Amino acid sequence: MPLPSALRGLLQEMHSLLMHPPTVAFVFSLAVLLELEESVQRAPTIRLLENAICQKHFKALLHGHAGLVDESMCKIKPIQVRLAHIRGFLSFFDSIPIILFGSAFGSNADRNGRRLAFSLAVFGTLCAMVWIYLTCHFWDHVPLEVVWLASLFRLIGGGPAIAIAMCLTMASDLSTEETRSKTFYRVFSAVLITDLIGPPIAYATLRHSLWLPYLVCGLALLLTAPVILTMPETLRKAPEHKNQASALEATGLSAYFKFLKDWRIFVGVVTVFLAQFRNNTIEILLPYTSVRFGLKLGQAATLLSVVSAVNIAVFLFVLPAASISLQNRAGWSIHLINIYVARTSSAFLVIGAAVLAAAPNMSVVVVALIIYATGFGVRLSVLAVLTEFVNSRKETAQLYTLVATTDAVAHMIASPLLQKVWGGALELGGRWIVLPFLVLMGVFSLAFLASCFLTEPTKVDEGNIISEQDPLLGEGDDENNFEESHVFTE
């Protein structure tokens, strides 16, 4: 019996898509695989380092026998203080390559193609991951400080931040001005959903062994190879290409000074710098809940799914609905909406940190994380505000690079600082164990105060702007609406 023509046409279309998938599908696959590795490896890496330190600490009691020490034995003060020291400097060293060589990585992508740049970044990430595992595995033969050498592999392509940036760049290459925002939106949504499922995978694999999560991460990175080899190059050579600066290439002190002369941009950059400490909170949250409430690190990692779920709800539903309502019913301008989103988000970060510090049990911790994650929209909204003060697409790319570099500097400062504070809190003990969250509350309070100085553009500014920006995560298709999605390349 012959198939109906409609069904036959649908099957033919599905077969065509399977045999010749659109290039943007490859980009989504790369972003998901890379983010899966990043979200799965967080807790296992902490546990690997903790176990290596724990093994050394209890070596005398074990009479030289090397084996997996029960995790509950590793929550004592000397082990956790040393763990904070090792992790703080590891994060510090990880930030250096992108700050020093971001322009070189961007130049390579513009001259030799996005696929090569992405491949190098993934290869460097894989090498760093293997180095960390081997160092922790052979804890009895090498000093644990050798793990810091893993940061050298970030010189091969720049690491995960550059890899994700390449995904966004490829998505931009494949988009028109009308579809670019929707493409970024879909990539961003795919990353958020991946962040939602990554922590449970980490928890499930950590229950079996320390190496199994890293095997999952390694497979995720290796699976990017056939995708890269199959997909076409997205870089489109153009006669004027050599005269254009890429968003990653336009780095350096000159770009900083050029924009920071405008006090409005300076205020926005300061707000982003202070608010960026929110990402480093996760580095403290996992060992904090493990030490204070007795959770295993795998269990603590599942708390990250709460953050991801709230982000999905906020970015996909709450902010778009709020923006449309304020525009249509209250008559607010797009710029004013973004300013108040930045202020409100900063306030949520302050409240979330305060509740985390006061939380007496895990139920309140979950409530605190919901409040805290609601404030993650601050960076996107500030970028939307700052974009109003530049006059061309080239300046917009340079502005985003300035903010991306600011993010890297903030991470380089925040990570060792918070780890040092966490180590001090462990030394003090008692109620002082919440000291990192009190420090974060102060930092976010400064971010809120800075956001209060954000202003709307003057009429002169509006005359110089090429086109009006869309509200944060609104329904419009303006090309800059989702340029800010670089929030997750931190």
N, C-alpha and C positions, 0 to 999 in steps of 0.2 A: 504494500500500500504506500503510495508516494506521500511524502511529507507536505503539509500545507506550505504555500509559497512564503508566508510570513515567518513561519518557524524555520524554514530552510534558509531564509535570508539572515535570521538571527544567528543560526549556527555558523553560517559562513562568516559573519562579522566577528563572532567569538573566536573562530579558528584563525582569522586574519590577525586579530589582536594578540593571540597567543604566539603566532609565528613571527609577527612583526610588531611588537609592543611599542608604543610611543616612547620617545627618548626620555620624556619627563618621568615615566614610570621607573626607569633605571635610577634617576636621581632620588626618587622617593625610597627606593630599595637601599641605596647607599646611605641615606640619612638614617633610616631605621636600623640598619645593621651597625652603623657607627654608634648611634645613641644607645643601642642595646648593650654594646660593650661597655660604654661609659656608665650606664645605670647599674649594670650587674656587678662591675668590679669594685665599686666603692667600699662596701662592707667587707668583702673578702680580702681586699688589700690591707685594711686595718687589722683584720684578724690574722693575716699572715705575719705582719710586723709584730703584732702583740704576741703571737705564739713564739716567734724567734726570740724576742726579749724574755719571754716567760721561760723558755728552755734554758737560756743562759743563766737566768736568775736561780732556777731550781736545779742546776746541773749538779751541784754538790749533793743535794738530797736524792737525786736520781742515780748517783754513783756512776756518772758518765754515760748512762743509758739515754739514747736519743729516741724520744717518742712524743706523741701528741699529749701535751699537758691539758688536763681538763680546763675548759675556758673559765670556769668559776674561780679557779686558783689564780687567774691573771688579772684580777681587778684590784689588787693591792696597790698602795700608793707608789712605791718605787718603780713598778712596772709601768703604770699609767703615766707617770711623770716623764719617764724616758721615751715612751711611745709618743707623747705630745711633742717632745724635742725632735725626734726623728721625723715625724710627719710635718712639723712646722717648716723645717729646713728643706724637706723634699718639695713641698708646695712652692717655697721661695725659689728654689733652683728651677722648677718647672716653668716658672713665669718668665725667666730671663731670656730664653731664645726668641720668643715672639716679640718681646720688647726691642731687642737688639736687631733682629733680622726679619721683622715683619715685612719691610719693604722688599727684601730679597725674595721672600716667598711669593709676594704678590707679583713681582717682576717676572719670576719664573712661570707663574700661571698665565700671565699675559703674553709671554713670548713663546712658550713651549706647550701650552695647552692646559686645560683644567684637569684632564685625566691624569697626566703625569704628576701634577702638583698634589692631587688627591692621593695618588698611589704612594708617593714619597711620604706624605703625612701619616698614612695608615701603616706603612712599613716601619717608620720610626716609632709609632705608638706600640706596635707589636713587639719590637725589639725592647722597648722600655719595660713592657709588661713581663716579658721573659726574664729580663735582668732582675726585676724585683722578686719574681718567684724563685729564681735560682739563688739569689742572695739569701733569701729567707730559708730556703731549703737547706743550704749549706751553712747554717748559722754557727756551727761549731768550728768552722774552718776559716771564716772571714769576719772582720768587724762589721757590724750591722750598718755602720756609716757608709759602707761601700754602696748601699742602696741609692745614695744620692747621685751616683754616677749614672743612674737611669735617665736623669735629666739631659745628659749629653745626647741621647738619642732623639730628643726634641729638635736637635739641629738638623735632623733628617726630615725636612718637610714642615716642621713646626708643630706637629702633634695634633690632637683632636680638634683644637680651636680652628686651625687652618683647614682641616678636613671638612668640618661642618661649614666653614665659610665658603669652601669650594662647592659644596652642595648648593648653597644659596646662589653662588655665582653662576653655576650651570643652570639652575632654575631660571635665573634672570636672562641668561643667554637664549633660552628656549621660549621666552615670553615676549609678547608685545606690550606696548604701554598700557593697553586696555586690560590685559590678562595677568600682568606681573603681580599685582597685589593678591589676586586669587591663588596664583601658583605658590607664592610665599606662605600664604595662609594655610594651604594644604600641607606643605612641608612642615610648617610649625605644628600643625595639628597632629601629623604623623609622629613627630618627635615627642609631643606631650603624651600621646597614647603609649608610646614605647617606654617612656619614663614611668608610666603607670604599672606596666607588667614586669619591668626589670627587677625591682626589689623583691617581689615574691619568688622570682627565679633564683636570685641570690640566696634567699633564705632556704629554699628547697635543696639547692646544691650544697650549701654549706653544712647542712645536716648530715651529709654523707662524707665529705672530705674537704680539705683545703684546696686541693688542686682542681676539683671538678668545676667550680665557678670560673677559674681561669681557662679551663678547656672550652667552656661555653663562649667566653670572651674571645679566645683565640680563633674559634671556628667562625664567629660572627665577623671578625676582621678578615679572615681568609676568604670568606664568601663574597667579600667585595671584589676580589680579583676577577672571577668570571663575569661579574656585572660590568666592571670597568673595561674588560677585554671585548665584551659584546657590544657595548653602547658606542655610538659615534661621538667624535669630539664635538663639543658644543661651541668652542671658540670660533667666532667668525672674524676672519681677518678683514680689515677695512683699510683703505688708503690713509685715513686719518688716525688709525689705531696707534701708531707710534708716538703720536703727539698727545695721546690721552693718558692720564694717570689712573691706575686702578685704585679701588678703595683701599686695598691693602698696601699699595706701593707709596701712596702719598703720606708717608710718615715722617717724623722728625720734629725737631724743636721749632723749625720755621712754621709748620702747620699749627703747633700749639700757640705760639705767640701771635700768629695772624688772627686766630679766632678769639683768643683770650683777651685781646684788647677791647672787645665788646663785652661790657660788664654783664649784659643779659646772658650771653653764652657762658661767661665765667661762672655765673650763679648756677646755671643748668649743669655744667660739668662738675662743680662742687657737689651738687645734689646727687648726681650719678655716682660720683666717687664714694660718697658716704653710704648711699643705698646699696652699693655693690657688696658691702659687708654681709648682706642677707644670704648670699650664696655660701659664704664661709661658715655660716651658722650650722649648716649640715655637717661640716667636719667636726664640730663640737657636739652636736646633738646625739650622734651615734654612740660615742664613748660615754657621754654624760648619762644617757638613759640606761646604758649597760652597767655603769658603775653604781648609779644611785638607785635604780629600780630593779637591778639584778637580771636584766634582759640579756640574752645572748645577742651578739652583734647581728646575726642573721635575722632575729626577731626585730631588733631595733631598725634594721634596714627597711622593713615593711612600712615604717612610719613615713618613708619618703613617698609611698604611694598616696598618702593623704595629701601631701603637698601637690603632687601631680594632678590628683583628682580635682582639687580646689582650683588649680591653674586652668584646667580644662573648662570648668564651670565659669570661672571669671572671664577668661579670654574669649570663649565661644558664645556665652549667653549674657552674663551680667553687664559687662562693659558695653557691648553693642546695644543692648536694650536701654541702658542708662543714657548713652550718647544720643540715641534717636529720640528718646523721651524729652531730654533737656533741650534738644534742638527744636523739636516740633511744638512742645507745650510751653516751655519756659522761654524760648527764643534766644537761648544762649548761643554764642558764637562757638565755632569749632575749637578755636584757640583757648577760649575760656574753659571749655569742657576739659581739655587736656591738662590745663593748669590745675583745676580742682581734682582731677583724677590723680595727679602727681602728689598733691597735698594730702588727699585722703589715703592714698596708698602708703605714704610715709607715716601717717598717723597709725595705720593698721600695723606697720612694722614695729612701732614703739609699743603699742598695746600688746602685740603678740609676744615680744621679748619680755615684757613685764609679767605676763601671765605664765610664760615658761619659767621665769625665775621663781614665781610664787607657787607653781604647780606642786601639790602634795602627793599626787598619784598619776598614773598613766592616763586616766580618763580626762583629767584636766590638761595634760600634755597634748592630747589629741585636739581638744578644743583650742588650745593655744596655737597649735600648728595650723588649724583652719583659719584663725584670725591672721596669723603671720603670713600664710601663703596668699591671702587676699591682697597683701601689700606688694606682691611681686610685679604689679603693673607699673610701678613708679618709673622704671627705666624707659619703657616704651613711650609713656606719656611725655616724659621730659624730652626724648628725642623728637617727638612730634612737635613739641613747643619750639625747640631749637631750630628745626627745619624751616620755620617761618622767617628766621633771621638771615638766611643765606639766599643768594640770588641766582644760582645756576646749579645744574645737575653735577657739574664737576666739584663745586664747593660743597654740595651735599655729600658727595662721596668722601671728600676730605674731612668733613665734619664727623661723619660716622667713623672714620678711621681714628680721629682724635678721641672719640668716646670709647672705641674699642681698645685703644692704647691705655686710656684712663682705667678701663676695666682691668687690664692686665696689671697695671701699677697698683691698683687697689687690692687685687688678689695677692700680689707679691708682699704687700704690707700687712694686709688683714690676716692672712693665714698664719705666719709665724707669730704675729702679735697675739691672736686669739689662742693659739696653742701655748704660748708662754703664759698667758693669763690662766688658762686651764690647768697648766702645770702648777702655777702658784696657788690656785684654788684647791688643788689636791693636797698640796703641802699644808695649807691652812686647815683644811678639813671642816667638818661641821656645816654650818649654814653658808659658809663662804664657797661651797662647791658650786653655787649658782653665779659666782662672780662673772664668768664670761657673758651671761645674759644681761647682767647689770651694765657691763661695759657696752654691749650692743644696744641696750636701751638708750644710753647716752649718745652713741653714734647716730642712731636713727632719729633721736630728738634734734640733733644738729641738722640732719637731712631735712626734717620737717621745717625747721626754721629757715633753711636755705630755700626750700620750695616756696615759702611765703613771699620771697622776693622775685619770683617769676612773674613776668609782665606780658601783657598783650602787645603785639606790634603796633607801631604808630602808623598813621596814614602814609607817611613817606615809605615805611617798610612795605606796606601793602602794595604800593605802586611799583615797587621793585621786584616783588615776588612773581615768578613766572605763572604759577597756578596755585589756587588755594588747596591746602592739604585736607584730607579727609579726617574725621574724628577717629580717635584710637579704636581700631578694630570695628569700624563702621561698615556699612554695606556698600559704600562706593568703591569704584575701581581705580582711583587715582594711583599712579605708579609709586608714590612715596608712602602710601598707606601701610605697606608691609615691608618697606625697607628696614623698618625698625625691628623686624623679627630676628635680628642678630642677637636678641636678648639671650638665646640659649647657646651662644658660642662662647660663653664665658670661660 
